[in-house]
Amino acid sequence: MLFHVNCYNIFIFDAKFTKMLKAVLFDMDGVIVDTEPLHKKAYFKMFESFNIDVSTEMYEAFTGQSTINICRQLCDHFKLTCQPEDLVNSKRAFFKDLFYSDPDLDLIPGVRALIKNYYDNGLKLVLASSASMLTINNVFNRFELNSYFIGKISGADLKASKPHPEIFQKAAQMASEPVENCMVIEDSTSGIKAAKSANIYCVAFKSPNSKNQDYTLADQLITDFDEITYSKIRQKFVR
């Protein structure tokens, strides 16, 4: 009896400290869908309509941030008399037109297969994007992704924007998993910093449209989603 009790106690001890991959927290732009070219077109149409000259370097520094946060910075930098919300509404109107008219909008190659691979292996999937919930829902509806995800979070609805860890902390809570059992897939410097500040394992995807991003803080850098299928990535979480 003592032997069985001791074995049982050891089993409980091991289970308590076992680290396993249970949830994957996806960024959207540059990871799931290639909306960056559309966002860029919409932003520059908005810049033109407000007569502001945004350099390529300044625009690239905005990668991974919410639209409202970007527009606040623009109002401060260019000393605009309008409200940040005015810029947001203008940009979103341009983006909406492009979303339904641009024929090149598509998912990132390989991401649907990866999502299905994770879903079929019982992982909980949560979307954690700086995009507005309107944009998130438009993308998920167009590409029929809702059935794979247990939840979606928009950074536009939070107090702090990436690189603050709030969005990934809330995504882990939504998945009902401790952060050590979660993984983030990101393509931006801000997103990677947010994931690591939340103490979550982060895979950086080197997206063709995410220029001049710093991947050094990421735990793993990939250029193809086949590198992190469930059978390949799960071993990094077993201990």
Backbone as CSV, one residue per row, in Angstrom:
resi,resn,N_x,N_y,N_z,CA_x,CA_y,CA_z,C_x,C_y,C_z
1,MET,0.844,-1.199,0.000,0.000,0.000,0.000,0.878,1.247,0.000
2,LEU,1.960,1.196,0.808,2.855,2.341,0.892,3.482,2.627,-0.465
3,PHE,3.830,1.524,-1.165,4.430,1.664,-2.490,3.487,2.390,-3.442
4,HIS,2.217,1.988,-3.404,1.237,2.616,-4.293,1.022,4.073,-3.912
5,VAL,0.994,4.336,-2.613,0.813,5.719,-2.172,1.982,6.571,-2.632
6,ASN,3.210,6.036,-2.455,4.389,6.796,-2.870,4.390,7.048,-4.366
7,CYS,4.017,6.042,-5.142,3.965,6.196,-6.594,2.934,7.250,-6.974
8,TYR,1.818,7.199,-6.264,0.749,8.170,-6.536,1.239,9.587,-6.238
9,ASN,1.948,9.738,-5.127,2.458,11.046,-4.765,3.477,11.552,-5.778
10,ILE,4.316,10.665,-6.249,5.301,11.046,-7.258,4.605,11.480,-8.539
11,PHE,3.562,10.739,-8.887,2.821,11.075,-10.106,2.205,12.469,-10.014
12,ILE,1.620,12.770,-8.841,1.012,14.083,-8.647,2.086,15.161,-8.717
13,PHE,3.240,14.903,-8.127,4.334,15.880,-8.126,4.781,16.175,-9.546
14,ASP,4.940,15.104,-10.340,5.374,15.275,-11.727,4.334,16.027,-12.545
15,ALA,3.068,15.684,-12.355,2.010,16.310,-13.134,1.938,17.801,-12.836
16,LYS,2.168,18.152,-11.598,2.076,19.545,-11.203,3.096,20.401,-11.925
17,PHE,4.275,19.835,-12.178,5.350,20.614,-12.765,5.610,20.275,-14.233
18,THR,4.733,19.515,-14.843,4.896,19.180,-16.251,4.523,20.372,-17.122
19,LYS,5.394,20.692,-18.065,5.159,21.764,-19.020,4.753,21.147,-20.340
20,MET,3.595,21.529,-20.852,3.098,20.988,-22.109,2.497,22.100,-22.952
21,LEU,2.601,21.983,-24.255,1.973,22.948,-25.139,0.476,22.678,-25.184
22,LYS,-0.312,23.657,-24.740,-1.761,23.505,-24.689,-2.499,24.557,-25.508
23,ALA,-1.854,25.726,-25.725,-2.536,26.813,-26.415,-1.564,27.582,-27.309
24,VAL,-2.054,28.012,-28.448,-1.267,28.836,-29.364,-1.994,30.153,-29.566
25,LEU,-1.266,31.252,-29.354,-1.815,32.597,-29.444,-1.273,33.238,-30.722
26,PHE,-2.152,33.434,-31.675,-1.764,33.929,-32.995,-1.912,35.444,-33.110
27,ASP,-0.899,36.096,-33.636,-1.091,37.429,-34.192,-1.827,37.241,-35.516
28,MET,-2.357,38.318,-36.098,-3.096,38.156,-37.353,-2.354,38.735,-38.554
29,ASP,-2.134,40.058,-38.541,-1.503,40.686,-39.693,-0.055,40.224,-39.838
30,GLY,0.249,39.644,-40.992,1.596,39.158,-41.244,1.827,37.739,-40.799
31,VAL,0.860,37.167,-40.065,0.981,35.780,-39.606,-0.132,34.924,-40.212
32,ILE,-1.370,35.360,-40.070,-2.504,34.602,-40.608,-2.896,35.099,-41.997
33,VAL,-3.003,36.396,-42.117,-3.454,36.966,-43.390,-2.506,38.075,-43.817
34,ASP,-2.355,38.213,-45.104,-1.428,39.194,-45.643,-2.156,40.509,-45.909
35,THR,-2.589,41.177,-44.831,-3.305,42.442,-44.996,-2.377,43.643,-44.990
36,GLU,-1.097,43.424,-44.703,-0.184,44.555,-44.588,-0.163,45.431,-45.847
37,PRO,-0.128,44.865,-47.061,-0.167,45.741,-48.239,-1.432,46.599,-48.284
38,LEU,-2.571,46.035,-47.855,-3.817,46.797,-47.833,-3.785,47.880,-46.765
39,HIS,-3.250,47.523,-45.587,-3.131,48.514,-44.514,-2.220,49.659,-44.961
40,LYS,-1.136,49.323,-45.619,-0.200,50.354,-46.068,-0.876,51.295,-47.060
41,LYS,-1.612,50.729,-48.020,-2.340,51.563,-48.983,-3.341,52.463,-48.268
42,ALA,-4.072,51.895,-47.302,-5.084,52.663,-46.579,-4.453,53.774,-45.740
43,TYR,-3.341,53.446,-45.064,-2.660,54.460,-44.254,-2.173,55.616,-45.116
44,PHE,-1.548,55.304,-46.248,-0.993,56.378,-47.071,-2.075,57.193,-47.764
45,LYS,-3.233,56.593,-48.031,-4.370,57.364,-48.517,-4.848,58.318,-47.413
46,MET,-4.842,57.821,-46.173,-5.231,58.660,-45.051,-4.206,59.779,-44.826
47,PHE,-2.907,59.448,-44.905,-1.873,60.470,-44.741,-2.076,61.592,-45.757
48,GLU,-2.344,61.198,-46.990,-2.542,62.180,-48.056,-3.763,63.057,-47.793
49,SER,-4.831,62.430,-47.288,-6.058,63.199,-47.052,-5.896,64.215,-45.922
50,PHE,-4.953,63.958,-44.987,-4.694,64.893,-43.887,-3.443,65.733,-44.125
51,ASN,-2.868,65.598,-45.332,-1.695,66.396,-45.722,-0.517,66.245,-44.770
52,ILE,-0.225,64.983,-44.403,0.941,64.719,-43.562,1.917,63.827,-44.329
53,ASP,3.196,64.122,-44.157,4.256,63.419,-44.887,4.931,62.413,-43.958
54,VAL,4.534,61.146,-44.062,5.079,60.078,-43.215,6.149,59.330,-43.992
55,SER,7.342,59.277,-43.452,8.443,58.588,-44.121,8.263,57.081,-44.038
56,THR,8.970,56.364,-44.901,8.933,54.899,-44.875,9.420,54.374,-43.539
57,GLU,10.463,54.992,-42.999,11.030,54.559,-41.719,10.026,54.738,-40.582
58,MET,9.327,55.856,-40.591,8.335,56.107,-39.546,7.191,55.117,-39.660
59,TYR,6.748,54.848,-40.876,5.650,53.899,-41.062,6.050,52.503,-40.591
60,GLU,7.254,52.059,-40.937,7.701,50.719,-40.547,7.815,50.580,-39.036
61,ALA,8.095,51.687,-38.347,8.194,51.654,-36.879,6.838,51.428,-36.219
62,PHE,5.747,51.640,-36.968,4.403,51.437,-36.435,3.972,49.975,-36.442
63,THR,4.732,49.105,-37.072,4.334,47.706,-37.224,4.024,47.067,-35.872
64,GLY,2.850,46.403,-35.787,2.458,45.702,-34.564,1.654,46.540,-33.590
65,GLN,1.505,47.855,-33.867,0.762,48.724,-32.968,-0.688,48.887,-33.442
66,SER,-1.567,49.240,-32.513,-2.972,49.437,-32.858,-3.139,50.733,-33.650
67,THR,-4.214,50.802,-34.434,-4.462,51.981,-35.259,-4.618,53.239,-34.413
68,ILE,-5.350,53.148,-33.306,-5.566,54.323,-32.468,-4.258,54.819,-31.873
69,ASN,-3.379,53.911,-31.483,-2.092,54.305,-30.925,-1.234,54.996,-31.984
70,ILE,-1.266,54.464,-33.206,-0.525,55.087,-34.313,-1.050,56.489,-34.583
71,CYS,-2.359,56.635,-34.603,-2.957,57.934,-34.915,-2.710,58.957,-33.806
72,ARG,-2.619,58.504,-32.581,-2.255,59.415,-31.485,-0.837,59.946,-31.686
73,GLN,0.059,59.038,-32.082,1.443,59.457,-32.331,1.514,60.442,-33.493
74,LEU,0.714,60.204,-34.526,0.700,61.095,-35.685,0.199,62.489,-35.293
75,CYS,-0.852,62.536,-34.486,-1.387,63.829,-34.038,-0.352,64.601,-33.228
76,ASP,0.371,63.895,-32.367,1.406,64.533,-31.552,2.583,64.986,-32.410
77,HIS,3.036,64.110,-33.288,4.236,64.384,-34.085,4.009,65.542,-35.057
78,PHE,2.836,65.533,-35.711,2.554,66.566,-36.714,1.726,67.730,-36.166
79,LYS,1.460,67.695,-34.838,0.711,68.762,-34.171,-0.620,69.058,-34.886
80,LEU,-1.351,67.976,-35.148,-2.631,68.110,-35.840,-3.704,68.638,-34.890
81,THR,-4.615,69.397,-35.434,-5.694,69.950,-34.602,-6.894,69.006,-34.535
82,CYS,-6.943,68.029,-35.413,-8.043,67.053,-35.379,-7.791,66.012,-34.287
83,GLN,-8.780,65.184,-34.039,-8.671,64.124,-33.037,-8.097,62.845,-33.653
84,PRO,-7.383,62.033,-32.878,-6.878,60.749,-33.396,-7.981,59.888,-33.995
85,GLU,-9.172,59.954,-33.404,-10.297,59.161,-33.913,-10.684,59.544,-35.343
86,ASP,-10.435,60.809,-35.712,-10.727,61.245,-37.078,-9.813,60.530,-38.072
87,LEU,-8.565,60.375,-37.706,-7.611,59.655,-38.549,-7.972,58.174,-38.612
88,VAL,-8.350,57.630,-37.459,-8.735,56.217,-37.403,-9.899,55.940,-38.343
89,ASN,-10.933,56.766,-38.274,-12.120,56.563,-39.110,-11.795,56.682,-40.588
90,SER,-10.913,57.610,-40.929,-10.505,57.785,-42.323,-9.738,56.561,-42.820
91,LYS,-8.790,56.109,-42.020,-7.985,54.945,-42.418,-8.859,53.712,-42.577
92,ARG,-9.793,53.508,-41.655,-10.657,52.321,-41.700,-11.600,52.357,-42.903
93,ALA,-12.023,53.533,-43.282,-12.885,53.647,-44.468,-12.114,53.254,-45.725
94,PHE,-10.877,53.731,-45.829,-10.049,53.362,-46.979,-9.775,51.861,-46.972
95,PHE,-9.494,51.312,-45.783,-9.184,49.884,-45.685,-10.398,49.036,-46.063
96,LYS,-11.575,49.454,-45.622,-12.792,48.703,-45.928,-13.004,48.600,-47.437
97,ASP,-12.781,49.697,-48.136,-12.927,49.688,-49.594,-11.933,48.720,-50.230
98,LEU,-10.702,48.749,-49.740,-9.667,47.876,-50.292,-9.924,46.412,-49.949
99,PHE,-10.444,46.161,-48.728,-10.668,44.798,-48.276,-11.600,44.039,-49.217
100,TYR,-12.604,44.713,-49.709,-13.582,44.047,-50.567,-13.304,44.212,-52.059
101,SER,-12.271,45.008,-52.401,-12.004,45.234,-53.822,-10.641,44.724,-54.287
102,ASP,-9.699,44.591,-53.372,-8.353,44.175,-53.766,-8.313,42.666,-53.998
103,PRO,-7.976,42.224,-55.201,-8.015,40.789,-55.524,-6.855,39.990,-54.950
104,ASP,-5.845,40.671,-54.440,-4.648,39.970,-53.975,-4.688,39.566,-52.505
105,LEU,-5.730,39.966,-51.777,-5.816,39.616,-50.359,-5.978,38.109,-50.184
106,ASP,-5.100,37.500,-49.404,-5.163,36.052,-49.183,-4.469,35.694,-47.880
107,LEU,-4.673,34.451,-47.426,-3.984,33.957,-46.240,-2.501,33.779,-46.540
108,ILE,-1.684,33.857,-45.484,-0.257,33.571,-45.617,-0.115,32.102,-46.031
109,PRO,0.716,31.796,-47.011,0.881,30.399,-47.449,1.236,29.465,-46.292
110,GLY,0.483,28.393,-46.161,0.751,27.371,-45.149,0.060,27.564,-43.823
111,VAL,-0.527,28.757,-43.581,-1.074,29.008,-42.247,-2.379,28.251,-42.009
112,ARG,-3.209,28.057,-43.037,-4.441,27.303,-42.827,-4.124,25.864,-42.432
113,ALA,-3.137,25.266,-43.087,-2.735,23.896,-42.758,-2.200,23.824,-41.333
114,LEU,-1.445,24.858,-40.898,-0.909,24.877,-39.533,-2.042,25.005,-38.515
115,ILE,-2.983,25.894,-38.766,-4.127,26.071,-37.870,-4.896,24.759,-37.726
116,LYS,-5.148,24.106,-38.830,-5.876,22.841,-38.809,-5.067,21.764,-38.080
117,ASN,-3.760,21.752,-38.284,-2.878,20.797,-37.610,-2.955,20.964,-36.094
118,TYR,-2.905,22.188,-35.613,-3.001,22.451,-34.179,-4.384,22.078,-33.645
119,TYR,-5.404,22.464,-34.377,-6.788,22.180,-33.967,-7.022,20.673,-33.880
120,ASP,-6.553,19.938,-34.870,-6.745,18.483,-34.889,-5.980,17.778,-33.772
121,ASN,-4.938,18.436,-33.249,-4.168,17.859,-32.141,-4.611,18.389,-30.782
122,GLY,-5.766,19.044,-30.753,-6.371,19.438,-29.488,-5.850,20.702,-28.847
123,LEU,-5.081,21.507,-29.577,-4.591,22.756,-29.008,-5.690,23.817,-29.025
124,LYS,-5.679,24.676,-28.020,-6.603,25.800,-27.966,-5.974,26.966,-28.728
125,LEU,-6.724,27.536,-29.653,-6.210,28.636,-30.463,-6.925,29.928,-30.111
126,VAL,-6.140,30.978,-29.876,-6.682,32.297,-29.560,-6.027,33.319,-30.482
127,LEU,-6.820,34.210,-31.035,-6.320,35.292,-31.878,-6.063,36.500,-30.992
128,ALA,-4.840,37.048,-31.058,-4.468,38.222,-30.261,-3.816,39.238,-31.191
129,SER,-4.629,40.139,-31.719,-4.173,41.061,-32.756,-4.385,42.507,-32.360
130,SER,-3.512,43.382,-32.857,-3.683,44.814,-32.635,-4.763,45.403,-33.524
131,ALA,-5.214,44.634,-34.511,-6.269,45.116,-35.414,-7.577,45.311,-34.661
132,SER,-8.466,46.116,-35.231,-9.784,46.305,-34.632,-10.581,45.011,-34.727
133,MET,-11.571,44.856,-33.852,-12.396,43.645,-33.901,-13.198,43.584,-35.207
134,LEU,-13.523,44.737,-35.758,-14.215,44.768,-37.044,-13.361,44.130,-38.130
135,THR,-12.080,44.508,-38.174,-11.163,43.934,-39.164,-10.948,42.447,-38.906
136,ILE,-10.773,42.087,-37.632,-10.583,40.676,-37.274,-11.759,39.842,-37.757
137,ASN,-12.967,40.304,-37.458,-14.161,39.548,-37.857,-14.310,39.489,-39.377
138,ASN,-13.966,40.562,-40.059,-14.020,40.546,-41.523,-13.091,39.480,-42.097
139,VAL,-11.876,39.417,-41.548,-10.901,38.425,-42.018,-11.374,37.011,-41.690
140,PHE,-11.819,36.781,-40.456,-12.227,35.450,-40.032,-13.460,34.968,-40.797
141,ASN,-14.362,35.874,-41.084,-15.551,35.489,-41.847,-15.204,35.195,-43.302
142,ARG,-14.370,36.036,-43.886,-14.015,35.854,-45.297,-13.295,34.529,-45.523
143,PHE,-12.389,34.158,-44.597,-11.580,32.964,-44.783,-12.035,31.773,-43.931
144,GLU,-13.208,31.906,-43.304,-13.845,30.816,-42.560,-12.909,30.196,-41.515
145,LEU,-12.461,31.039,-40.591,-11.521,30.606,-39.553,-12.152,30.485,-38.169
146,ASN,-13.373,30.964,-38.006,-13.984,31.030,-36.670,-14.061,29.681,-35.960
147,SER,-14.311,28.617,-36.683,-14.516,27.312,-36.048,-13.250,26.760,-35.402
148,TYR,-12.088,27.282,-35.766,-10.825,26.768,-35.229,-10.411,27.455,-33.929
149,PHE,-10.946,28.639,-33.664,-10.472,29.464,-32.545,-11.506,29.522,-31.426
150,ILE,-11.007,29.454,-30.191,-11.905,29.542,-29.045,-12.184,30.992,-28.654
151,GLY,-11.377,31.924,-29.171,-11.598,33.323,-28.840,-10.722,34.257,-29.647
152,LYS,-11.108,35.545,-29.637,-10.368,36.581,-30.356,-10.270,37.818,-29.471
153,ILE,-9.102,38.441,-29.449,-8.891,39.658,-28.675,-8.325,40.731,-29.597
154,SER,-8.897,41.932,-29.522,-8.389,43.074,-30.272,-7.631,44.003,-29.342
155,GLY,-6.410,44.334,-29.723,-5.626,45.271,-28.931,-6.246,46.651,-28.882
156,ALA,-7.100,46.955,-29.869,-7.769,48.256,-29.885,-8.742,48.412,-28.724
157,ASP,-9.133,47.297,-28.109,-10.077,47.331,-26.988,-9.382,47.333,-25.629
158,LEU,-8.053,47.323,-25.635,-7.288,47.255,-24.396,-6.680,48.604,-24.044
159,LYS,-6.277,48.759,-22.801,-5.687,50.015,-22.347,-4.298,50.223,-22.936
160,ALA,-3.549,49.136,-23.065,-2.163,49.236,-23.527,-1.975,48.475,-24.832
161,SER,-1.136,49.001,-25.694,-0.857,48.386,-26.989,0.454,47.606,-26.909
162,LYS,0.641,46.626,-27.799,1.939,45.976,-27.903,2.991,47.079,-28.092
163,PRO,4.130,46.998,-27.425,4.769,45.839,-26.784,4.352,45.549,-25.352
164,HIS,3.328,46.192,-24.829,2.820,45.835,-23.499,2.286,44.402,-23.556
165,PRO,2.515,43.608,-22.508,2.130,42.185,-22.531,0.650,41.908,-22.308
166,GLU,-0.169,42.941,-22.053,-1.567,42.732,-21.663,-2.331,41.823,-22.621
167,ILE,-2.167,42.021,-23.922,-2.966,41.266,-24.886,-2.685,39.772,-24.806
168,PHE,-1.427,39.389,-24.586,-1.096,37.969,-24.508,-1.414,37.387,-23.133
169,GLN,-1.346,38.203,-22.112,-1.782,37.754,-20.789,-3.270,37.422,-20.813
170,LYS,-4.048,38.284,-21.454,-5.489,38.050,-21.550,-5.796,36.872,-22.464
171,ALA,-4.996,36.685,-23.506,-5.208,35.553,-24.411,-4.946,34.231,-23.692
172,ALA,-3.913,34.192,-22.850,-3.631,32.992,-22.062,-4.776,32.719,-21.085
173,GLN,-5.301,33.772,-20.475,-6.449,33.628,-19.569,-7.671,33.114,-20.323
174,MET,-7.863,33.595,-21.541,-8.990,33.145,-22.354,-8.880,31.657,-22.655
175,ALA,-7.635,31.196,-22.829,-7.397,29.777,-23.089,-7.421,28.943,-21.810
176,SER,-7.507,29.603,-20.646,-7.490,28.938,-19.334,-6.237,28.094,-19.159
177,GLU,-5.098,28.646,-19.593,-3.828,27.954,-19.487,-2.776,28.869,-18.875
178,PRO,-1.851,28.298,-18.066,-0.730,29.102,-17.576,0.162,29.483,-18.748
179,VAL,0.889,30.573,-18.621,1.685,31.068,-19.745,2.744,30.070,-20.203
180,GLU,3.220,29.217,-19.294,4.244,28.243,-19.683,3.704,27.166,-20.608
181,ASN,2.395,27.048,-20.703,1.787,26.080,-21.617,1.291,26.734,-22.905
182,CYS,1.703,27.992,-23.109,1.263,28.732,-24.292,2.435,29.045,-25.213
183,MET,2.101,29.308,-26.452,3.077,29.741,-27.443,2.470,30.872,-28.264
184,VAL,3.275,31.872,-28.573,2.856,32.992,-29.409,3.533,32.884,-30.766
185,ILE,2.783,33.200,-31.826,3.375,33.327,-33.162,3.209,34.778,-33.580
186,GLU,4.329,35.464,-33.802,4.347,36.891,-34.087,5.285,37.196,-35.253
187,ASP,5.106,38.363,-35.851,5.999,38.772,-36.935,6.616,40.146,-36.702
188,SER,6.261,40.815,-35.602,6.741,42.180,-35.378,7.572,42.285,-34.102
189,THR,8.439,43.295,-34.080,9.249,43.570,-32.891,8.360,43.821,-31.681
190,SER,7.321,44.637,-31.855,6.419,44.968,-30.747,5.719,43.731,-30.212
191,GLY,5.279,42.868,-31.123,4.587,41.648,-30.715,5.491,40.678,-29.990
192,ILE,6.716,40.556,-30.475,7.687,39.661,-29.835,8.006,40.169,-28.425
193,LYS,8.214,41.470,-28.287,8.480,42.052,-26.965,7.301,41.818,-26.022
194,ALA,6.093,41.949,-26.552,4.895,41.729,-25.731,4.830,40.285,-25.239
195,ALA,5.118,39.338,-26.138,5.083,37.920,-25.767,6.118,37.592,-24.707
196,LYS,7.334,38.096,-24.894,8.400,37.787,-23.938,8.178,38.498,-22.601
197,SER,7.572,39.691,-22.642,7.237,40.383,-21.389,6.171,39.625,-20.609
198,ALA,5.356,38.838,-21.347,4.343,38.003,-20.708,4.900,36.641,-20.322
199,ASN,6.208,36.431,-20.544,6.892,35.161,-20.234,6.320,33.982,-21.023
200,ILE,6.028,34.232,-22.303,5.483,33.193,-23.170,6.486,32.852,-24.269
201,TYR,6.615,31.566,-24.564,7.485,31.106,-25.650,7.012,31.758,-26.945
202,CYS,7.940,32.367,-27.683,7.556,33.120,-28.874,8.278,32.625,-30.119
203,VAL,7.491,32.296,-31.129,8.011,31.964,-32.450,7.860,33.204,-33.324
204,ALA,8.954,33.667,-33.906,8.920,34.805,-34.813,8.835,34.294,-36.244
205,PHE,7.810,34.744,-36.952,7.663,34.401,-38.364,8.188,35.559,-39.195
206,LYS,9.194,35.283,-40.008,9.785,36.324,-40.841,8.903,36.514,-42.064
207,SER,7.931,37.393,-41.912,6.962,37.646,-42.972,7.577,38.510,-44.067
208,PRO,7.274,38.220,-45.326,7.828,39.013,-46.431,7.454,40.489,-46.360
209,ASN,6.327,40.795,-45.710,5.866,42.180,-45.667,6.187,42.904,-44.361
210,SER,6.881,42.242,-43.447,7.270,42.885,-42.192,8.748,43.252,-42.279
211,LYS,9.026,44.462,-42.666,10.400,44.908,-42.905,11.033,45.465,-41.638
212,ASN,12.346,45.293,-41.548,13.165,45.897,-40.490,12.666,45.574,-39.082
213,GLN,12.256,44.313,-38.878,11.827,43.884,-37.546,12.977,43.188,-36.818
214,ASP,12.997,43.317,-35.502,14.046,42.725,-34.672,13.530,41.418,-34.073
215,TYR,14.132,40.299,-34.462,13.679,38.983,-34.015,14.548,38.397,-32.902
216,THR,15.510,39.169,-32.399,16.505,38.607,-31.486,15.915,38.109,-30.170
217,LEU,14.807,38.678,-29.721,14.213,38.250,-28.451,13.379,36.978,-28.590
218,ALA,13.044,36.600,-29.814,12.202,35.418,-30.031,12.941,34.139,-29.654
219,ASP,12.180,33.135,-29.243,12.771,31.840,-28.894,13.116,31.028,-30.138
220,GLN,12.424,31.319,-31.229,12.637,30.580,-32.465,12.251,31.462,-33.642
221,LEU,13.034,31.423,-34.699,12.759,32.195,-35.909,12.480,31.236,-37.054
222,ILE,11.370,31.451,-37.765,11.009,30.568,-38.872,10.673,31.397,-40.114
223,THR,10.756,30.737,-41.259,10.332,31.354,-42.523,9.244,30.526,-43.193
224,ASP,8.931,29.361,-42.599,7.926,28.456,-43.153,7.174,27.814,-41.994
225,PHE,5.837,27.794,-42.069,5.044,27.249,-40.971,5.223,25.747,-40.792
226,ASP,5.745,25.079,-41.787,6.002,23.645,-41.658,7.058,23.361,-40.582
227,GLU,7.826,24.378,-40.213,8.872,24.222,-39.196,8.291,24.074,-37.789
228,ILE,7.021,24.443,-37.610,6.444,24.408,-36.258,5.131,23.635,-36.218
229,THR,4.998,22.588,-37.027,3.831,21.724,-36.892,3.843,21.101,-35.495
230,TYR,2.710,20.590,-35.064,2.574,20.086,-33.688,3.641,19.052,-33.341
231,SER,3.907,18.118,-34.225,4.879,17.060,-33.932,6.288,17.616,-33.745
232,LYS,6.581,18.764,-34.366,7.914,19.352,-34.261,8.049,20.302,-33.076
233,ILE,6.996,21.046,-32.774,7.096,22.062,-31.729,6.812,21.509,-30.332
234,ARG,6.027,20.453,-30.216,5.616,19.963,-28.902,6.806,19.534,-28.048
235,GLN,7.883,19.056,-28.687,9.044,18.594,-27.949,9.716,19.709,-27.145
236,LYS,9.532,20.950,-27.565,10.141,22.075,-26.849,9.406,22.379,-25.547
237,PHE,8.238,21.756,-25.347,7.445,22.028,-24.160,7.398,20.838,-23.197
238,VAL,8.013,19.743,-23.542,7.984,18.559,-22.676,9.163,18.595,-21.741
239,ARG,8.881,18.461,-20.456,9.984,18.408,-19.499,9.576,17.543,-18.306
